[in-house]
Each structure stands twice: as C-alpha cells, then as structure tokens.
C-alpha cells in the first residue's frame, strides 16, 4: 500500500506527497500531460525534443545539472506517446533545491537559439542511431502507420521524419512550450523523507506564483475499428527474417486492460508460455518470440514479434502463431496458466515499489487517470481477472481482421537464396 496525500495549488498544479521516513532521500517527479499524440502531423517529435530542451537551462539557471549535482542530486526524464516525465533524487535535506530548479524551468525555459541548435542535432543523431543504424531499428516507423490510419499513434515518439526536428524553429518551440508546459497540465509528486506540510509550503512558495496557463483540450481523431487484415513487407540488411503482428486493443485505463495484459503474458512470458514452448522449444520455428501490450492511454496494440529460424518462411511462421492463437480462442487458458502470470505480474509491481522513485512515478501516472488510488488497486484488478475474462478479451482482440502484420525480411537471406 502506497500512502499519499494530495492537494491542488491556486494555479491548478496537482501535488501528491508520499511520506517515507525510512529513507534518507527525497524524490521529485513532474509529469506533463503531453506526448507525441499531442503533436501536429506536419511537426512531429516535439515532445521528445522538449525532453532534451528542458535540460538546456532556464532564464535564471543556465545549467540545470550543475546546481543539482552540487547538492548530491541526479535526474533523468523520458517521453512516450502520452506523457513527458521528469524525475530527480536528492538528499532529503536538499529538497528545496529541487523545487527551485523545477519551478524555474517551468516558469521560463531558456529559448537560446544555441541551445536549440545543439539539442536539435542531438535528437537528429539519436534518430539516426536508434532507428536507422541498428538492425530492426525502424520497425516502429513502419508498424505504427500500418496499424494506425487516423490516430496520432501512427508516428513514433522520436517523430515521423527527421526533417520535422531539423526544421523546428524558435517560434515552433515557444508555442509548444507555452501550450503544454504549464501548471494546469502537470502533476507534481514528492516522495521520501518529507512531510505534507513541508511540501505544501515549498510548493506554494516556488510553484504557485507561476501562471496556471490553459490546459489544452484534446480532440484527437479516434482510430476506426479495423475490419480487414493489413500486411506489409520490407527488406533490410538484418541477421534474420522477423515477424511483427499487431492487434488493436483497449487503452491503459480501460476495464479490460488487465485481462489483455495477462493474455499477452500467457502467450509469451517465460519458457513455459504458449508461444515460446510450442514455437521456439518444440517446433523450432522461431529463435525468439514475445508478446506484449503497449499500455498506451488511448486504445493501443497487443504485439507478437519474433525472429524466424533459417529455412522457415514468414508465411509459415505466421500460420504457426495463428494456430497457437486459435487454441486460445477455442479452449481458453487454464487456471494454472492464469495463476502463474498473475503471480508474476503482482511480483513485478511489488518489486518496483521497493524504489521510492518508482512509487513517485506510479503515483503521478495513476493521478493522470483521475484516480490516484489506482496505484493501490492495480494488484486487486489483476487478481480479479478470470479465465472467462481472458477468453472474452481474446475473442475481441485476436481477430484476423484486426491484425496488422509486418514481414521484415533479411536481405542477406534473400541474396543467399
């Protein structure tokens, strides 16, 4: 159980405090309700660019890292399709330094053109290294627009095209910042050796003077229900043929999310799972295989992916997957299988809660759902899933017409044959 208190400042900044006197540190986590789904299709990659720009200094603090390191702190951040999350850890006695740093860059980020030039180059290089210069790196650049035709999940968090970042202007950057990086669009969590009264005083001192801004209103185009299977082939210089099969499913806060998540675990979590046991160990069709859910806030994907053994065609490999899925659709899963993956899922949550920083992050994300206590009910939600629930969600999701399949062929193997 993660205890917490929450309050809202006059400028609409939501604040959550988790007291843990057993540690000597304090963690600050700021979640901004902005991700790549909030970008315009002609200007993508901005949320991720801002993950970098926010460390480029503010008007009053030219170097973010230096004062933090001086008090023994460390920090990091990440961006995905739905959120941008910044987090730092300091000795508890130095928590006010965290308030000073974070409030100042929320108040007035530096828009120095040199900083933009540097970070733009960093992101472009990251784009090339992660997506173009490593095997299978461009999978999501191909699979997302195959699966999504309307919703902005059709482009990756890094962006749709490198040119969008290369051509980002000072005006573009300022407009994006003042639209999304405002108190009314953020959730602040402080956890560790702190008290609620202490944090309320510091929050009112450092954050409350910042103008609330106007929380953006989302009006994203919903993805139509997919009725027909989509298939795309690509060929690159990769070690082996690979198969990616994606099915549309509900969003992270939907009622059937936990059943879908556990279904993916039954299929591939561990060597006794359905896909691994049958297709890797027994039939040796794949050298590796996995299934997972994206966990996106808007309706997402359940994805099955695997590297295909030499001599096996991608068509035969997909048919082998379909056979395993059909077994689930016809007979469901056993109580033993379900109990196993439930225990694994609950253990993963409990292990994650050992770290104060993970608790802070979990509280911020739960608060985004509108129910912060979701952080404490997730294990109950998982435990309540039945084999009947798994069968129902499998029938809803694992429809062939609901699938998008990417045949990722090895150019090396094609030359050999």
N, C-alpha and C positions, 0 to 999 in steps of 0.2 A: 504494500500500500504506500503510495507516494502522497504525503500530506502537502497541502498547499493552501495559500490564501491569495485572493485576487481582488484588485480594485482598478478603477479607471480614473485617469487624470482628467483635468478640465479640458485638455486638448484631445481627448478621446484615445490616448495611448493606453492600451490594456497592459496591466502589470500583474505578474504572478510571482509569488515568493514561496520558495520551498526551503524550510529551515532544516539543517542537518548539523547539529553541534558536534557530531563525532568526527568531522573532518576539519582541516586547517585552511581550506581553500574556499574561494567563492567563484562561482561561475556566472557569467552574464551571457545570455542568449537573446539575440534580437532577430525575430522572424519578420521579414517583409512579405506581405501578401502579393508577391509579384514573381512570375516565372515566364518562361518563353511563350506560354499560351497567351500572355498579355501583349505580345508584340504584333506589329503590323506585318503582313506577309512580305512587303517590299523593304522592311527594315527589321530583319531578324538578328538574333544574337546579342541584343542589347542588355537583357537581364544578366547574361553571363559576363558581358563586358563590364557591367557595373560591379560585379563581384570583385573584379580587379581594380576598377577605378576607386572604389571605396577605401582601398589601402594606399591610394596615391596622395593622401593628405587632405586637410581641410584648410579653410582660410586662416584659422588661428593656430593649427598644428600641422606644419608642413610635412612631418614624418611621423606617421601613425605608430610604427613599430618601435621606434626608439624609446619614447617615454614608457611604453608598456614593458619592454624588456628591462628597463631600468628598475622597475619595481618587481621584477621576477615573474612577469606575466608572459603568456603565449596565446596565440589566436589563430583562427582559421575561418573558412567560410565555404559554402557550396551553393550551387544554383541547380535547380531542375525545372521541369516543365511548369511547376505550380508555385514554388516559393524560392526566396533567396534567404539564406540563413547565415548569420554571423555569430561566432561564439568565441569567448576568451576565458582564460582561467588566470586568477591572480591569488597571491596570499590574501586571506580574508581581510587582514588589516589594511590592504591597499585597494579595497573595492571602490573607493571614490575615484581613483584614477580611471577605472573602467567607465564610470558614469561620465567623467569629464571627456574622455576620448570619444565615446559612442554618441553622446549628445551633440558634440561639436560637429561631427561629420554628418549627423542627421540635420543639424541646423544649417550648415553651409559647406557643402563639399567644395574642394578646390576644382575649378574648371580650367586650370592652367593648360594651355594647348600642348606644352611639352609633355605633361603627364598623360594626356590623351594619346599623343603620338606614341609614347613608349608602350602604354598598355594595349593599344591597338595592334602594335607589332607583336607583342607577347601573345595575344589571343590568336592572331593570324598564324603564328608559328605553332601554337597549340593545336589549331585546326588541322594544319598540315601533318603534324607528328602523330596525333591520335587517330585521325580519320583517313588520311591518305597514305601515310608512310609505314603502316603496320598491317600485317595480314588481317583481313576481315574488318578492318577499322571503319570502313564505310557502310557496314551493314545497316545501321540505323538511318543513314542518309537515303537508303534505298527502301527499307522495310516500312518506315513511317509513312511516306507518301503513297505506298502501296495499300496500306491498311486504312489510312485516313484520307478522305477526299475533301472534307469540309472543315473539320475542327482543326485548330492550330497545333494540335499534337502532331500534325503531318510534317513538321520540321523539328530537327534535333535542337537541344538546348544550346549547342555551340552556334547554331544558326543554319539557315538554309543554304547560303552561299557565302564564301569568303568576302566577296565584294561588298556585302552589306556592312561588314565591320571596317573594311578598308576605306569605305566612303562615308563613314559616320562623321558628322560634323559637330562643332561645338553646340550649335543650335539644337541638333537632334539629341545630344547628350543632356543638355539642360532641361529640355522638355520632358524627357523620360524621367529624370531625377525628381523634378518638382511635381510630377504627376503621381509617382509611386512611393517615393522615399519620404513619407510624411507620417507624423504620429498616428493619425487616424487609420493608417494602413499597416500598422506594425503591432507586434506583440513582444513585450519585454519580459523575460524571465530571469530572476536572480535566485541562485540556489547555493547552498553550502552553509558555512558558519556565519550566518547573518540572521537578523530579526526582521519581522514585518515592519515594525515601527521605524527601524533604521533605514530600510529600503524605501519606505514611503517618504521619509524626509528627504533622502537623496534624490528620489525620482521627481519630487515636486521642485527641488532646487535646480536640477540640471535639465530635466526634460520638459516640465510643464510650461516654461516660457516659450517653447517652440510652437509656432502657429500650427493648428491642427491640420490644415490643408483639407482638401476634399477627397474623401475616399473614392477611388474610381469605381464606377458601376460597370460590371461585366455584362456584355451582351454577345457572348460567343455563339457562333453558329454550331448547332448540335450536329453530330455525325449521324447521318441516316442509317437505319438498320440495314446491314449488309445482307443481301439475299443470294448473291452469286459469288462463287469462289474466284479468287484472283490469283494468277500465277505469273511470276516474273523470273527471267533467267539473267544471270550476269556471269562474266568470266574474268577472273583476275589471277595474278601471279601469286597464288596461295598454296600451302602444302597439300591440302586435300579438299575434296568436294564437301560442302556443308549445306545443311538444310535448315531453314527457318520457317516455322509455321505459326502464325499468329491468329488468335480468335478474339473477337470483341467480347468484353465483359463489363460488369458494373464498376463504379468508381469506389475509391477508398472508404468512403463513409456510407456506402450503400448497404442495405440489410444483408445481402447475400455475399458480401465481400469475403468474409472469413471462410465460408464454405468453398469458394473458388480458390482461395489461397491454400487451404488444406488439400483440395483436389490436386493442385499442382505439386504439392509435397508427396502425395500418394503416388503420383506418376514418376517422380524422379529424385526424391530426397533419400539418399542412401543407396547402398548396393542391393538392398532387397526390394527397392521400389519397382513398380511395374515396368517402366521403360528401360531402366538400367539392367534389371535382371534378365528380361527377355531379349532385349535387342543388343546389349553390349556383352553380357556374360554367356547367354545361351546360344543365340543365333549369330553373334559376332557380325552384325550388320553395321553397327556404329562403333567407333573407337571411344566416343564420349557422347553423352546426351544429357540434357537438362530441360526442366520446365519451370517457369516462374511467372509471377504476375508483376506488372509494372507498379501497381499501387498508386496510380495517379488519382487525383481528386475527381476529375471528370471521368466518364467511362473510359476504361483502359483496355489492356490486352493481356491475355494469357498466352505466353510464347513457349513453344517447344523448339529447341535447337540442338543440332548435333553434327559432329564430324563423321563423315561416312567412310567406311573401310574401303580400301582399294579394291576394285573389281565389282563393287555394288553400284548400281545406277541410282541416281537421285529419285527416280520414279519408284523403284522397288523399295528404297529406304522409306519414302513417304507412305507407301502402302503398308509397310510393316508397322509404322506408327499408327496408321488408321486401324489396323487390326487390334492393337492394344486398346485404343480408344473405344472401339466398338465393344470390346469385352466389358469395359466400364459402363458403357451405355446400356448394355443388355443385362448385366448381372450386378452392377453397382460395385461398391467396395466392401470389404469385410470389417467387422467391428475391431478386429486386431490391427488391421492396417490403419484405421482411423485413430485408434487409441495411440498408436505409435507416433504418428505425425503430430497429434495434439500434444503429447508429452514433449516432443522435440520443439514445437513452436512455443510452448509455455516456458521451457527451459531457456530458450533463446531470449525471450523477454526478460526473464528474471536475471539472467547473466548480464544483459545490457544495463539493467537497473543498478548494478553494483557501482558504476561510474556516475558521479554527480552530474557530469556534463551530459551524459545520455538522458538522465532524468529531466534535466532542464530542457533539452531538445524535445523530448517526448511531451512535456507539458505544453510547450509552445505549439506543437503540431496538433495536439488534442484541442487546444483552445481555438484553433482555426476552424474546427468542426462546429464550434458553437457550444460544445460541452467539454470543458476541461477535464471533467472526471472520467472521460473516456480512457484516460491514461490508466485508470484503476479498474475498469470493467472489461478491458480487452481480453484478459485471460478467461473471464467468465463467458464472454462471447464465443471464444474459441472452444471452450469446454462444452458449450451448449449445442454445437453442431452435431447433427446425427447423420447416419449413413443415408437416410432418406433425403436429407438436405443436399448431401454430396451428389446423389443421383439426379436430383432435380436441377441443380446448377449445371451438372454435366450435360444434361439434355438441352438446357438453354444455351450453353456456350459452345459445346463441341459439335456444332452443325457444320457440315462441309461447306455449305453456302455462306457461312460466317467466317470462313478462313481466308487468309492471305498468305501465299507461300512463295518464298524466295529460294530459288535454286542457285546456290553460289558455287559455280564450277571452278575447278582448278585448271588454269591454262596449261600448267605443266603436264597434268594428266592427259589433257586433250591432245597435246603435242606427241605424247608417248603412244597414244592410240592411233 
